[in-house]
Amino acid sequence: MKGETIISALNSITAQVTYFGDTKEEEDFRSRYAYELRKKRQCGLNNYYGNDELLEERKQVNQQQMKTPGRKGEAIKYEEINKEISRRLLSHHT
């Protein structure tokens, strides 16, 4: 029951994310970065128990956002990392 609640919450959050005002360059960056994120490994999925590359990427983006707040690239990266984590959780639990 609890897992179903989490999955439905993730579905609604992912469905609500829309990107108005992205320029062509931002859309291209977003799609290339999302592709790169799909290659990163995550602990516990597919019997991988090494470094969690996706969470390491999230830490680096958070640190960069604290150093240089307001940059659009870091905001896009953060959004795409969250979408990728949600996508993996949803596909892993279905």
Phi and psi restraints in degrees (range 20) as a CNS / XPLOR table:
assign (resid 1 and name C) (resid 2 and name N)
       (resid 2 and name CA) (resid 2 and name C) 1.0 -63.9 20.0 2
assign (resid 2 and name N) (resid 2 and name CA)
       (resid 2 and name C) (resid 3 and name N) 1.0 -40.8 20.0 2
assign (resid 2 and name C) (resid 3 and name N)
       (resid 3 and name CA) (resid 3 and name C) 1.0 -62.1 20.0 2
assign (resid 3 and name N) (resid 3 and name CA)
       (resid 3 and name C) (resid 4 and name N) 1.0 -38.6 20.0 2
assign (resid 3 and name C) (resid 4 and name N)
       (resid 4 and name CA) (resid 4 and name C) 1.0 -65.7 20.0 2
assign (resid 4 and name N) (resid 4 and name CA)
       (resid 4 and name C) (resid 5 and name N) 1.0 -36.5 20.0 2
assign (resid 4 and name C) (resid 5 and name N)
       (resid 5 and name CA) (resid 5 and name C) 1.0 -64.7 20.0 2
assign (resid 5 and name N) (resid 5 and name CA)
       (resid 5 and name C) (resid 6 and name N) 1.0 -43.2 20.0 2
assign (resid 5 and name C) (resid 6 and name N)
       (resid 6 and name CA) (resid 6 and name C) 1.0 -64.0 20.0 2
assign (resid 6 and name N) (resid 6 and name CA)
       (resid 6 and name C) (resid 7 and name N) 1.0 -43.9 20.0 2
assign (resid 6 and name C) (resid 7 and name N)
       (resid 7 and name CA) (resid 7 and name C) 1.0 -63.8 20.0 2
assign (resid 7 and name N) (resid 7 and name CA)
       (resid 7 and name C) (resid 8 and name N) 1.0 -42.3 20.0 2
assign (resid 7 and name C) (resid 8 and name N)
       (resid 8 and name CA) (resid 8 and name C) 1.0 -67.0 20.0 2
assign (resid 8 and name N) (resid 8 and name CA)
       (resid 8 and name C) (resid 9 and name N) 1.0 -35.1 20.0 2
assign (resid 8 and name C) (resid 9 and name N)
       (resid 9 and name CA) (resid 9 and name C) 1.0 -66.3 20.0 2
assign (resid 9 and name N) (resid 9 and name CA)
       (resid 9 and name C) (resid 10 and name N) 1.0 -42.5 20.0 2
assign (resid 9 and name C) (resid 10 and name N)
       (resid 10 and name CA) (resid 10 and name C) 1.0 -64.4 20.0 2
assign (resid 10 and name N) (resid 10 and name CA)
       (resid 10 and name C) (resid 11 and name N) 1.0 -39.2 20.0 2
assign (resid 10 and name C) (resid 11 and name N)
       (resid 11 and name CA) (resid 11 and name C) 1.0 -61.1 20.0 2
assign (resid 11 and name N) (resid 11 and name CA)
       (resid 11 and name C) (resid 12 and name N) 1.0 -43.6 20.0 2
assign (resid 11 and name C) (resid 12 and name N)
       (resid 12 and name CA) (resid 12 and name C) 1.0 -69.2 20.0 2
assign (resid 12 and name N) (resid 12 and name CA)
       (resid 12 and name C) (resid 13 and name N) 1.0 -37.1 20.0 2
assign (resid 12 and name C) (resid 13 and name N)
       (resid 13 and name CA) (resid 13 and name C) 1.0 -66.2 20.0 2
assign (resid 13 and name N) (resid 13 and name CA)
       (resid 13 and name C) (resid 14 and name N) 1.0 -45.6 20.0 2
assign (resid 13 and name C) (resid 14 and name N)
       (resid 14 and name CA) (resid 14 and name C) 1.0 -63.5 20.0 2
assign (resid 14 and name N) (resid 14 and name CA)
       (resid 14 and name C) (resid 15 and name N) 1.0 -37.8 20.0 2
assign (resid 14 and name C) (resid 15 and name N)
       (resid 15 and name CA) (resid 15 and name C) 1.0 -69.1 20.0 2
assign (resid 15 and name N) (resid 15 and name CA)
       (resid 15 and name C) (resid 16 and name N) 1.0 -29.6 20.0 2
assign (resid 15 and name C) (resid 16 and name N)
       (resid 16 and name CA) (resid 16 and name C) 1.0 -79.6 20.0 2
assign (resid 16 and name N) (resid 16 and name CA)
       (resid 16 and name C) (resid 17 and name N) 1.0 -16.8 20.0 2
assign (resid 16 and name C) (resid 17 and name N)
       (resid 17 and name CA) (resid 17 and name C) 1.0 -75.8 20.0 2
assign (resid 17 and name N) (resid 17 and name CA)
       (resid 17 and name C) (resid 18 and name N) 1.0 113.5 20.0 2
assign (resid 17 and name C) (resid 18 and name N)
       (resid 18 and name CA) (resid 18 and name C) 1.0 -130.6 20.0 2
assign (resid 18 and name N) (resid 18 and name CA)
       (resid 18 and name C) (resid 19 and name N) 1.0 152.2 20.0 2
assign (resid 18 and name C) (resid 19 and name N)
       (resid 19 and name CA) (resid 19 and name C) 1.0 -120.4 20.0 2
assign (resid 19 and name N) (resid 19 and name CA)
       (resid 19 and name C) (resid 20 and name N) 1.0 95.6 20.0 2
assign (resid 19 and name C) (resid 20 and name N)
       (resid 20 and name CA) (resid 20 and name C) 1.0 -94.0 20.0 2
assign (resid 20 and name N) (resid 20 and name CA)
       (resid 20 and name C) (resid 21 and name N) 1.0 139.8 20.0 2
assign (resid 20 and name C) (resid 21 and name N)
       (resid 21 and name CA) (resid 21 and name C) 1.0 88.1 20.0 2
assign (resid 21 and name N) (resid 21 and name CA)
       (resid 21 and name C) (resid 22 and name N) 1.0 3.7 20.0 2
assign (resid 21 and name C) (resid 22 and name N)
       (resid 22 and name CA) (resid 22 and name C) 1.0 -68.2 20.0 2
assign (resid 22 and name N) (resid 22 and name CA)
       (resid 22 and name C) (resid 23 and name N) 1.0 132.7 20.0 2
assign (resid 22 and name C) (resid 23 and name N)
       (resid 23 and name CA) (resid 23 and name C) 1.0 -77.5 20.0 2
assign (resid 23 and name N) (resid 23 and name CA)
       (resid 23 and name C) (resid 24 and name N) 1.0 172.3 20.0 2
assign (resid 23 and name C) (resid 24 and name N)
       (resid 24 and name CA) (resid 24 and name C) 1.0 -60.1 20.0 2
assign (resid 24 and name N) (resid 24 and name CA)
       (resid 24 and name C) (resid 25 and name N) 1.0 -40.4 20.0 2
assign (resid 24 and name C) (resid 25 and name N)
       (resid 25 and name CA) (resid 25 and name C) 1.0 -65.0 20.0 2
assign (resid 25 and name N) (resid 25 and name CA)
       (resid 25 and name C) (resid 26 and name N) 1.0 -40.0 20.0 2
assign (resid 25 and name C) (resid 26 and name N)
       (resid 26 and name CA) (resid 26 and name C) 1.0 -67.7 20.0 2
assign (resid 26 and name N) (resid 26 and name CA)
       (resid 26 and name C) (resid 27 and name N) 1.0 -39.0 20.0 2
assign (resid 26 and name C) (resid 27 and name N)
       (resid 27 and name CA) (resid 27 and name C) 1.0 -63.3 20.0 2
assign (resid 27 and name N) (resid 27 and name CA)
       (resid 27 and name C) (resid 28 and name N) 1.0 -42.3 20.0 2
assign (resid 27 and name C) (resid 28 and name N)
       (resid 28 and name CA) (resid 28 and name C) 1.0 -63.6 20.0 2
assign (resid 28 and name N) (resid 28 and name CA)
       (resid 28 and name C) (resid 29 and name N) 1.0 -45.2 20.0 2
assign (resid 28 and name C) (resid 29 and name N)
       (resid 29 and name CA) (resid 29 and name C) 1.0 -61.1 20.0 2
assign (resid 29 and name N) (resid 29 and name CA)
       (resid 29 and name C) (resid 30 and name N) 1.0 -44.1 20.0 2
assign (resid 29 and name C) (resid 30 and name N)
       (resid 30 and name CA) (resid 30 and name C) 1.0 -60.1 20.0 2
assign (resid 30 and name N) (resid 30 and name CA)
       (resid 30 and name C) (resid 31 and name N) 1.0 -45.2 20.0 2
assign (resid 30 and name C) (resid 31 and name N)
       (resid 31 and name CA) (resid 31 and name C) 1.0 -69.4 20.0 2
assign (resid 31 and name N) (resid 31 and name CA)
       (resid 31 and name C) (resid 32 and name N) 1.0 -39.9 20.0 2
assign (resid 31 and name C) (resid 32 and name N)
       (resid 32 and name CA) (resid 32 and name C) 1.0 -65.7 20.0 2
assign (resid 32 and name N) (resid 32 and name CA)
       (resid 32 and name C) (resid 33 and name N) 1.0 -41.3 20.0 2
assign (resid 32 and name C) (resid 33 and name N)
       (resid 33 and name CA) (resid 33 and name C) 1.0 -67.7 20.0 2
assign (resid 33 and name N) (resid 33 and name CA)
       (resid 33 and name C) (resid 34 and name N) 1.0 -39.9 20.0 2
assign (resid 33 and name C) (resid 34 and name N)
       (resid 34 and name CA) (resid 34 and name C) 1.0 -61.8 20.0 2
assign (resid 34 and name N) (resid 34 and name CA)
       (resid 34 and name C) (resid 35 and name N) 1.0 -39.3 20.0 2
assign (resid 34 and name C) (resid 35 and name N)
       (resid 35 and name CA) (resid 35 and name C) 1.0 -62.7 20.0 2
assign (resid 35 and name N) (resid 35 and name CA)
       (resid 35 and name C) (resid 36 and name N) 1.0 -43.0 20.0 2
assign (resid 35 and name C) (resid 36 and name N)
       (resid 36 and name CA) (resid 36 and name C) 1.0 -64.8 20.0 2
assign (resid 36 and name N) (resid 36 and name CA)
       (resid 36 and name C) (resid 37 and name N) 1.0 -37.2 20.0 2
assign (resid 36 and name C) (resid 37 and name N)
       (resid 37 and name CA) (resid 37 and name C) 1.0 -65.3 20.0 2
assign (resid 37 and name N) (resid 37 and name CA)
       (resid 37 and name C) (resid 38 and name N) 1.0 -33.6 20.0 2
assign (resid 37 and name C) (resid 38 and name N)
       (resid 38 and name CA) (resid 38 and name C) 1.0 -63.3 20.0 2
assign (resid 38 and name N) (resid 38 and name CA)
       (resid 38 and name C) (resid 39 and name N) 1.0 -24.1 20.0 2
assign (resid 38 and name C) (resid 39 and name N)
       (resid 39 and name CA) (resid 39 and name C) 1.0 -80.5 20.0 2
assign (resid 39 and name N) (resid 39 and name CA)
       (resid 39 and name C) (resid 40 and name N) 1.0 -18.6 20.0 2
assign (resid 39 and name C) (resid 40 and name N)
       (resid 40 and name CA) (resid 40 and name C) 1.0 -74.4 20.0 2
assign (resid 40 and name N) (resid 40 and name CA)
       (resid 40 and name C) (resid 41 and name N) 1.0 144.3 20.0 2
assign (resid 40 and name C) (resid 41 and name N)
       (resid 41 and name CA) (resid 41 and name C) 1.0 -89.9 20.0 2
assign (resid 41 and name N) (resid 41 and name CA)
       (resid 41 and name C) (resid 42 and name N) 1.0 152.7 20.0 2
assign (resid 41 and name C) (resid 42 and name N)
       (resid 42 and name CA) (resid 42 and name C) 1.0 -133.8 20.0 2
assign (resid 42 and name N) (resid 42 and name CA)
       (resid 42 and name C) (resid 43 and name N) 1.0 135.5 20.0 2
assign (resid 42 and name C) (resid 43 and name N)
       (resid 43 and name CA) (resid 43 and name C) 1.0 -59.7 20.0 2
assign (resid 43 and name N) (resid 43 and name CA)
       (resid 43 and name C) (resid 44 and name N) 1.0 143.9 20.0 2
assign (resid 43 and name C) (resid 44 and name N)
       (resid 44 and name CA) (resid 44 and name C) 1.0 83.8 20.0 2
assign (resid 44 and name N) (resid 44 and name CA)
       (resid 44 and name C) (resid 45 and name N) 1.0 -13.4 20.0 2
assign (resid 44 and name C) (resid 45 and name N)
       (resid 45 and name CA) (resid 45 and name C) 1.0 -103.9 20.0 2
assign (resid 45 and name N) (resid 45 and name CA)
       (resid 45 and name C) (resid 46 and name N) 1.0 134.6 20.0 2
assign (resid 45 and name C) (resid 46 and name N)
       (resid 46 and name CA) (resid 46 and name C) 1.0 57.0 20.0 2
assign (resid 46 and name N) (resid 46 and name CA)
       (resid 46 and name C) (resid 47 and name N) 1.0 36.8 20.0 2
assign (resid 46 and name C) (resid 47 and name N)
       (resid 47 and name CA) (resid 47 and name C) 1.0 57.1 20.0 2
assign (resid 47 and name N) (resid 47 and name CA)
       (resid 47 and name C) (resid 48 and name N) 1.0 35.1 20.0 2
assign (resid 47 and name C) (resid 48 and name N)
       (resid 48 and name CA) (resid 48 and name C) 1.0 -101.6 20.0 2
assign (resid 48 and name N) (resid 48 and name CA)
       (resid 48 and name C) (resid 49 and name N) 1.0 124.8 20.0 2
assign (resid 48 and name C) (resid 49 and name N)
       (resid 49 and name CA) (resid 49 and name C) 1.0 -126.0 20.0 2
assign (resid 49 and name N) (resid 49 and name CA)
       (resid 49 and name C) (resid 50 and name N) 1.0 22.4 20.0 2
assign (resid 49 and name C) (resid 50 and name N)
       (resid 50 and name CA) (resid 50 and name C) 1.0 -86.7 20.0 2
assign (resid 50 and name N) (resid 50 and name CA)
       (resid 50 and name C) (resid 51 and name N) 1.0 -152.5 20.0 2
assign (resid 50 and name C) (resid 51 and name N)
       (resid 51 and name CA) (resid 51 and name C) 1.0 -65.2 20.0 2
assign (resid 51 and name N) (resid 51 and name CA)
       (resid 51 and name C) (resid 52 and name N) 1.0 140.6 20.0 2
assign (resid 51 and name C) (resid 52 and name N)
       (resid 52 and name CA) (resid 52 and name C) 1.0 -84.4 20.0 2
assign (resid 52 and name N) (resid 52 and name CA)
       (resid 52 and name C) (resid 53 and name N) 1.0 95.5 20.0 2
assign (resid 52 and name C) (resid 53 and name N)
       (resid 53 and name CA) (resid 53 and name C) 1.0 -64.7 20.0 2
assign (resid 53 and name N) (resid 53 and name CA)
       (resid 53 and name C) (resid 54 and name N) 1.0 -33.0 20.0 2
assign (resid 53 and name C) (resid 54 and name N)
       (resid 54 and name CA) (resid 54 and name C) 1.0 -69.7 20.0 2
assign (resid 54 and name N) (resid 54 and name CA)
       (resid 54 and name C) (resid 55 and name N) 1.0 -42.8 20.0 2
assign (resid 54 and name C) (resid 55 and name N)
       (resid 55 and name CA) (resid 55 and name C) 1.0 -70.3 20.0 2
assign (resid 55 and name N) (resid 55 and name CA)
       (resid 55 and name C) (resid 56 and name N) 1.0 -33.4 20.0 2
assign (resid 55 and name C) (resid 56 and name N)
       (resid 56 and name CA) (resid 56 and name C) 1.0 -63.1 20.0 2
assign (resid 56 and name N) (resid 56 and name CA)
       (resid 56 and name C) (resid 57 and name N) 1.0 -40.6 20.0 2
assign (resid 56 and name C) (resid 57 and name N)
       (resid 57 and name CA) (resid 57 and name C) 1.0 -63.0 20.0 2
assign (resid 57 and name N) (resid 57 and name CA)
       (resid 57 and name C) (resid 58 and name N) 1.0 -41.2 20.0 2
assign (resid 57 and name C) (resid 58 and name N)
       (resid 58 and name CA) (resid 58 and name C) 1.0 -62.6 20.0 2
assign (resid 58 and name N) (resid 58 and name CA)
       (resid 58 and name C) (resid 59 and name N) 1.0 -41.3 20.0 2
assign (resid 58 and name C) (resid 59 and name N)
       (resid 59 and name CA) (resid 59 and name C) 1.0 -62.0 20.0 2
assign (resid 59 and name N) (resid 59 and name CA)
       (resid 59 and name C) (resid 60 and name N) 1.0 -43.8 20.0 2
assign (resid 59 and name C) (resid 60 and name N)
       (resid 60 and name CA) (resid 60 and name C) 1.0 -63.5 20.0 2
assign (resid 60 and name N) (resid 60 and name CA)
       (resid 60 and name C) (resid 61 and name N) 1.0 -40.5 20.0 2
assign (resid 60 and name C) (resid 61 and name N)
       (resid 61 and name CA) (resid 61 and name C) 1.0 -66.5 20.0 2
assign (resid 61 and name N) (resid 61 and name CA)
       (resid 61 and name C) (resid 62 and name N) 1.0 -41.6 20.0 2
assign (resid 61 and name C) (resid 62 and name N)
       (resid 62 and name CA) (resid 62 and name C) 1.0 -61.3 20.0 2
assign (resid 62 and name N) (resid 62 and name CA)
       (resid 62 and name C) (resid 63 and name N) 1.0 -42.6 20.0 2
assign (resid 62 and name C) (resid 63 and name N)
       (resid 63 and name CA) (resid 63 and name C) 1.0 -63.5 20.0 2
assign (resid 63 and name N) (resid 63 and name CA)
       (resid 63 and name C) (resid 64 and name N) 1.0 -41.4 20.0 2
assign (resid 63 and name C) (resid 64 and name N)
       (resid 64 and name CA) (resid 64 and name C) 1.0 -66.7 20.0 2
assign (resid 64 and name N) (resid 64 and name CA)
       (resid 64 and name C) (resid 65 and name N) 1.0 -36.2 20.0 2
assign (resid 64 and name C) (resid 65 and name N)
       (resid 65 and name CA) (resid 65 and name C) 1.0 -64.9 20.0 2
assign (resid 65 and name N) (resid 65 and name CA)
       (resid 65 and name C) (resid 66 and name N) 1.0 -35.3 20.0 2
assign (resid 65 and name C) (resid 66 and name N)
       (resid 66 and name CA) (resid 66 and name C) 1.0 -70.1 20.0 2
assign (resid 66 and name N) (resid 66 and name CA)
       (resid 66 and name C) (resid 67 and name N) 1.0 -34.1 20.0 2
assign (resid 66 and name C) (resid 67 and name N)
       (resid 67 and name CA) (resid 67 and name C) 1.0 -73.1 20.0 2
assign (resid 67 and name N) (resid 67 and name CA)
       (resid 67 and name C) (resid 68 and name N) 1.0 -42.8 20.0 2
assign (resid 67 and name C) (resid 68 and name N)
       (resid 68 and name CA) (resid 68 and name C) 1.0 -131.8 20.0 2
assign (resid 68 and name N) (resid 68 and name CA)
       (resid 68 and name C) (resid 69 and name N) 1.0 77.4 20.0 2
assign (resid 68 and name C) (resid 69 and name N)
       (resid 69 and name CA) (resid 69 and name C) 1.0 -67.4 20.0 2
assign (resid 69 and name N) (resid 69 and name CA)
       (resid 69 and name C) (resid 70 and name N) 1.0 150.8 20.0 2
assign (resid 69 and name C) (resid 70 and name N)
       (resid 70 and name CA) (resid 70 and name C) 1.0 90.4 20.0 2
assign (resid 70 and name N) (resid 70 and name CA)
       (resid 70 and name C) (resid 71 and name N) 1.0 0.0 20.0 2
assign (resid 70 and name C) (resid 71 and name N)
       (resid 71 and name CA) (resid 71 and name C) 1.0 -79.7 20.0 2
assign (resid 71 and name N) (resid 71 and name CA)
       (resid 71 and name C) (resid 72 and name N) 1.0 131.6 20.0 2
assign (resid 71 and name C) (resid 72 and name N)
       (resid 72 and name CA) (resid 72 and name C) 1.0 -64.6 20.0 2
assign (resid 72 and name N) (resid 72 and name CA)
       (resid 72 and name C) (resid 73 and name N) 1.0 -36.2 20.0 2
assign (resid 72 and name C) (resid 73 and name N)
       (resid 73 and name CA) (resid 73 and name C) 1.0 -60.6 20.0 2
assign (resid 73 and name N) (resid 73 and name CA)
       (resid 73 and name C) (resid 74 and name N) 1.0 -43.6 20.0 2
assign (resid 73 and name C) (resid 74 and name N)
       (resid 74 and name CA) (resid 74 and name C) 1.0 -68.7 20.0 2
assign (resid 74 and name N) (resid 74 and name CA)
       (resid 74 and name C) (resid 75 and name N) 1.0 -35.8 20.0 2
assign (resid 74 and name C) (resid 75 and name N)
       (resid 75 and name CA) (resid 75 and name C) 1.0 -63.9 20.0 2
assign (resid 75 and name N) (resid 75 and name CA)
       (resid 75 and name C) (resid 76 and name N) 1.0 -41.9 20.0 2
assign (resid 75 and name C) (resid 76 and name N)
       (resid 76 and name CA) (resid 76 and name C) 1.0 -64.7 20.0 2
assign (resid 76 and name N) (resid 76 and name CA)
       (resid 76 and name C) (resid 77 and name N) 1.0 -44.1 20.0 2
assign (resid 76 and name C) (resid 77 and name N)
       (resid 77 and name CA) (resid 77 and name C) 1.0 -59.2 20.0 2
assign (resid 77 and name N) (resid 77 and name CA)
       (resid 77 and name C) (resid 78 and name N) 1.0 -45.3 20.0 2
assign (resid 77 and name C) (resid 78 and name N)
       (resid 78 and name CA) (resid 78 and name C) 1.0 -61.1 20.0 2
assign (resid 78 and name N) (resid 78 and name CA)
       (resid 78 and name C) (resid 79 and name N) 1.0 -43.9 20.0 2
assign (resid 78 and name C) (resid 79 and name N)
       (resid 79 and name CA) (resid 79 and name C) 1.0 -62.7 20.0 2
assign (resid 79 and name N) (resid 79 and name CA)
       (resid 79 and name C) (resid 80 and name N) 1.0 -43.3 20.0 2
assign (resid 79 and name C) (resid 80 and name N)
       (resid 80 and name CA) (resid 80 and name C) 1.0 -69.2 20.0 2
assign (resid 80 and name N) (resid 80 and name CA)
       (resid 80 and name C) (resid 81 and name N) 1.0 -36.2 20.0 2
assign (resid 80 and name C) (resid 81 and name N)
       (resid 81 and name CA) (resid 81 and name C) 1.0 -63.1 20.0 2
assign (resid 81 and name N) (resid 81 and name CA)
       (resid 81 and name C) (resid 82 and name N) 1.0 -44.9 20.0 2
assign (resid 81 and name C) (resid 82 and name N)
       (resid 82 and name CA) (resid 82 and name C) 1.0 -62.9 20.0 2
assign (resid 82 and name N) (resid 82 and name CA)
       (resid 82 and name C) (resid 83 and name N) 1.0 -40.2 20.0 2
assign (resid 82 and name C) (resid 83 and name N)
       (resid 83 and name CA) (resid 83 and name C) 1.0 -63.8 20.0 2
assign (resid 83 and name N) (resid 83 and name CA)
       (resid 83 and name C) (resid 84 and name N) 1.0 -41.0 20.0 2
assign (resid 83 and name C) (resid 84 and name N)
       (resid 84 and name CA) (resid 84 and name C) 1.0 -67.1 20.0 2
assign (resid 84 and name N) (resid 84 and name CA)
       (resid 84 and name C) (resid 85 and name N) 1.0 -41.8 20.0 2
assign (resid 84 and name C) (resid 85 and name N)
       (resid 85 and name CA) (resid 85 and name C) 1.0 -62.8 20.0 2
assign (resid 85 and name N) (resid 85 and name CA)
       (resid 85 and name C) (resid 86 and name N) 1.0 -43.9 20.0 2
assign (resid 85 and name C) (resid 86 and name N)
       (resid 86 and name CA) (resid 86 and name C) 1.0 -62.1 20.0 2
assign (resid 86 and name N) (resid 86 and name CA)
       (resid 86 and name C) (resid 87 and name N) 1.0 -42.7 20.0 2
assign (resid 86 and name C) (resid 87 and name N)
       (resid 87 and name CA) (resid 87 and name C) 1.0 -61.5 20.0 2
assign (resid 87 and name N) (resid 87 and name CA)
       (resid 87 and name C) (resid 88 and name N) 1.0 -42.2 20.0 2
assign (resid 87 and name C) (resid 88 and name N)
       (resid 88 and name CA) (resid 88 and name C) 1.0 -68.6 20.0 2
assign (resid 88 and name N) (resid 88 and name CA)
       (resid 88 and name C) (resid 89 and name N) 1.0 -39.8 20.0 2
assign (resid 88 and name C) (resid 89 and name N)
       (resid 89 and name CA) (resid 89 and name C) 1.0 -64.7 20.0 2
assign (resid 89 and name N) (resid 89 and name CA)
       (resid 89 and name C) (resid 90 and name N) 1.0 -41.4 20.0 2
assign (resid 89 and name C) (resid 90 and name N)
       (resid 90 and name CA) (resid 90 and name C) 1.0 -66.8 20.0 2
assign (resid 90 and name N) (resid 90 and name CA)
       (resid 90 and name C) (resid 91 and name N) 1.0 -41.6 20.0 2
assign (resid 90 and name C) (resid 91 and name N)
       (resid 91 and name CA) (resid 91 and name C) 1.0 -73.3 20.0 2
assign (resid 91 and name N) (resid 91 and name CA)
       (resid 91 and name C) (resid 92 and name N) 1.0 -27.8 20.0 2
assign (resid 91 and name C) (resid 92 and name N)
       (resid 92 and name CA) (resid 92 and name C) 1.0 -76.1 20.0 2
assign (resid 92 and name N) (resid 92 and name CA)
       (resid 92 and name C) (resid 93 and name N) 1.0 -30.7 20.0 2
assign (resid 92 and name C) (resid 93 and name N)
       (resid 93 and name CA) (resid 93 and name C) 1.0 -96.5 20.0 2
assign (resid 93 and name N) (resid 93 and name CA)
       (resid 93 and name C) (resid 94 and name N) 1.0 -1.2 20.0 2
